[in-house]
């Protein structure tokens, strides 16, 4: 164990911490819960897991399983799942009936395709479930140290953990189940827990044990440990727990502070002991998790409607057919002696036409089954798998650093990616890397730090570029910027990507300077570094500033053997950044004892001196106070209160004479805020000895109070002390955004997507990030909806709060309505507690309509459940496609709830990825995933489905028409084999190649013209107009194919030798026409021909002839009428070829006319862009191309570009003023 | 991949030395990536090429798959920049070498193992032709189709016009008046005289061969019950004589012995006969080669002889001479090619003489076949053929219609284009420019 670890064990934090380390001294349970009653019946015998192996206390094991099937249930369940698809059920019935003589086709031709289809889908299911199983196994076999009796602990897999077990968890391990904390490596039994997987919060939470169990802090102590826990039954509430603990004859109340939840992680604590309370699926996390719903894309759901439609059409024509047959059987058949009507079975019994009609209905239903494309599902499945392979293999979405490629985990949502309307994003780990960099500071009214934040750099470059783009109209402005323009312009030639090529700028800059980066510290200013600050005017203030950085925190240092410096274990990453900064400035925090903080100060003496600061009190941070203070006594005996906190809070508490720097600092704070930095103000107060001791006695009294208002008292007392401060300065920390996030958000906004941020973090952090990624900007009207403290409210008050929230929402909506400035943008910021009211049934629609009117929406402090609820609200309220993106287990709910869930496969656990439909390594890949792959997949699938229906209608209806000529007897004009091959081979590959390879425009163009993406959300390619257009086209084609053929082959000889055509010849000719017509049709549909499309389309036609020849060569027993048909009679007959040509052209003529007229006189965006690209106009007229690119975006009010626009408007306004003043 | 080759050549030029002690294949591989400042790890050593000297580094590090990765990386970089010129390529390669010099540790290789392989296919960058329907193309296509179709239509019509056809419906006329109320009775009775004489006039010169057809109406040869009622196996070979399971209800005789040929189709064989004479001189009707060659050769066995045919209680159509094998029974073979439509013609025979215009042909008809029961008609047809087969005006008309329509579309397209032209690739037609809320234009 490291030395720091040993130090830590001796620390009793409860002496220092004022707020969170409350320890209830209540021994009797109070409150409304009656333990032992319904819902509170659980009894746990601690350290006696044997008691829980048999009834009545036999609780579930810690084994978890998230699989859908097991070996036994797989077959029945999976088959059941498969046949829940209507089409599959229909084909199953058809296959069963094909075994009877009713069927018009042979049994094989019905069963084989069905078995293929179902088998393929089931294999996919099995594979997916196997993956889930492996994941479960990985979790179940994690090792944890369990008490084996006699004070011995041994490692066992998680699944062996039982209720009542005593387990020992070591640092950075996950808790295997819900535990009651008994003791920890700290003397006062506290421990730090990271609940990232539960709520996404990165700051550590403090948990503490009961006082009575504190002695149980070594292995041997558990030899004779016994106790009984009575508590609530398993439930999904993460933040509540009711129970009592009987130990040593006494009863102690338990609350959530003693409960360690499964899937959270032990941090900063060497070890803890705990008793298992809830295991496996009974643990709160698992209770919280919902079964991952099977998602279906919008297009697929619509496709189902079409299938229902076709099914009704099928039933209709079958009815017509069977009525026709019945009539025919009754009236005509008795006369047709050649059918021997007197000598028949039920199927053709003229004396019982109704019965024959019913039999025939079944026959007809099978016969016209070609209207419903059985291969549609399989083809779509194949296409989607291939599309997913393309996504997985896209090098543009591969992250070199982590080595993760993008992964489409479920392939059935590909096309949904092209229709997304709202993105709901997690913050931490998704937008940000959760790493803070100390970037700037303002001390004593002067600003230090020359490095620019990402936002600044990008804004500057963008502005330079934009001004360049508009130089023709505003030469006055651009003249000033000439020098900036040129290098940028050159760059933009090289990198054809986006205008905001931020990385290029940053890397080139880094390349020049070659400065090694320190994690958490990007500060750069020679005035402060290397002791130069001592020459600054306010050196004493600067000194104090550094000391505050080094002292005012709650971190623990840990020596790093390699570098000789320290690593800091901190509650929040900001603090870490401060400590690193202090170290770099020469104030290295090196040791903490129970009462003191030691800082190694290199200045002002020039060589390191270790100074001790006695920590008298620590008033820690919480979201209500928004500040933290320490009261210290330095080596000179001077007592100081050092305070850091949100600027507004600090400014309110300044002394009259402490406001010297306020004006300057405020200005800088605004600048920092605008640059997307997180700011904190630093202040101090000198205390006299008597002043402190007077306060301290009051404080101690408050601290030891045992009543419910203890916290309020503490707060009040702290507040008394944190007054009359003197402002020193402010810090600006950059919450490092992930690479490319602002650009990506910009692009997505331009593509017309709305972006909501849902975060578990505090409001300020969320707002800062909003600034950093341009979701918020200055000049945007922020609507903050909050409530006051809502804890311990009774029913009436809650109602009042609800009404208050409703009123706030109504007011805000009114405000938006009254706004007249077209450039005005609104941002809605709401916190979790308020959201709870806003999401109530009666309020949520108002809330939603307000949110929809706002340019950006940020919800902070939301629980995982609320994330899911918000997602559902958006999904159901707007009826549009939502996409949720997140990286932690706390995002699982919303990932599952949204239409599409995207997981970030970064450093965090895999829960989000496991629950997601797509996983990408970084947020920035979302742009490519949506704008390129989504756009393509949407168009591909839409065109593919439309075409599918077209071809099956064109084919299926010819069967129906022919029936009318056979007395509705159910005879088909085609050979069985033609029909099997039609869907399986002859037309499937071209349509698959359409679905896999079609590109309306190249990926670069997709990215350059984000507006093209809107074709998806607007559903331009799969609306009813288009679907019915294709169906009408199919109907037309079927009519043309059938009646042209029938008229031409009516009764005349078709061979020069005088023979007339028979059914086989007519069938083969008609089928040839169909093959030509549908394959030419698909060629007309495609706009992108690689050799693969050519091969498949023309190859399919060729295959038909090959098949016809080969089929004609097999024994006539099998081929029947098709024997030698092509070689002997069709090929030599000119009429066969001329009919093929005629029908093919006639079938495709209307479509050709339609698309050529549409393209020429009413082109869509991608048509025009295709033309520009085709004629290389983009190269010839670069200016036009750039101009169109910058215009090709949806109206949006968020993102960089808009931010820059706003700035330009602002500048222009100023310029105008200047001009006018000059004129005057 | 030519790009890759070029790169290898450049790499070779730049290569300083061969790494020592490597097998032949490895050495070749080494050539590929061996460059100034570059690292190469093969099996156990990492060799660095520096200032023309080989240095061995980190002997303990093992990794595989680096070579490919580097080539790819460079290739990818090359792609991204899209530099077509050779000079630039050299520069680029050296840059690539510099940038890839650093990450040589084993973990990088492991991480890269998940990296997708670059290929134009997986990156969806296959070369493609992207045809665009420009107005030029549209007009060309329409006019081209029109120009092709109209001559074909005219040629078909012309051919159809040259076909001479005589159609004579004889079913009613061949029933004596006294039976006009009971035509079915007439045809079913075995006592009535069914001979009937008809006279046809040749309208135009009919060049031989003149084909003789019979045409039936309202006869559902395509009825499912009818179509299925045959046994191809039995027809083909005497070995399958008993294979009559598909032939119901004409499978076996009452005592269970198989009927050859079985099934309804054969049973209802057409049995009217025609005798032709011109000026009392008999015209010979050739009944040879009227069936499809393949049917005769492969489908109807030369060792299969009719057996038990038409000797049940119910007599259907014609009887067959049981001493002639099925392959020679061409009338049967023709009949067994079931027609697609309820109105159909079947070849009866061929007259191998020219028939002069206005010649009177006398036809002696044995009117045996019962079409009266189901209200069908019987016709006798004499026809010549052309390259499109028999008389078929519809084909030509359809061609002319489609061709004309194409020309019409072409013209209307041209007109519309003249009235409302749209320059190709004109950005003002983009939706954001057409939208009144747009910026300008």
Interface residues (C-beta under 8 A of the other chain):
Chain A: X104 X332 X335 X336 X337 X338 X339 X340 X343 X344 X347 X348 X389 X390 X392 X393 X394 X395 X398 X400 X402 X403 X404 X405 X494 X965 X966 X967 X969 X970 X971 X973 X997 X999 X1003 X1011 X1044 X1046 X1047 X1048 X1049 X1050 X1051 X1052 X1053 X1054 X1055 X1056 X1057 X1058 X1059 X1060 X1061 X1062 X1063 X1064 X1065 X1066 X1067 X1087 X1088 X1089 X1090 X1091 X1092 X1093 X1116 X1117 X1120 X1121 X1123 X1124 X1128 X1129 X1133 X1134 X1135 X1138 X1139 X1141 X1142 X1145 X1146 X1149 X1152 X1153 X1155 X1156 X1157 X1159 X1160 X1161 X1163 X1164 X1165 X1168 X1169 X1170 X1171 X1172 X1173 X1174 X1175 X1177 X1184 X1187 X1188 X1191 X1192 X1193 X1195
Chain B: X76 X81 X110 X111 X112 X113 X114 X115 X116 X117 X118 X122 X123 X124 X126 X127 X128 X129 X130 X131 X132 X133 X134 X135 X138 X141 X145 X149 X152 X156 X209 X211 X213 X215 X219 X220 X222 X223 X224 X225 X226 X227 X232 X233 X236 X249 X250 X264 X267 X268 X289 X290 X291 X292 X293 X294 X295 X298 X299 X314 X316 X317 X334 X337 X338 X339 X340 X341 X342 X343 X344 X345 X346 X347 X350 X370 X373 X374 X375 X383 X385 X386 X387 X388 X389 X390 X391 X392 X394 X395 X398 X399 X402 X405 X406 X409 X413 X416 X417 X420 X422 X424 X425 X426 X427 X429 X430 X431 X432 X433 X437 X438 X439
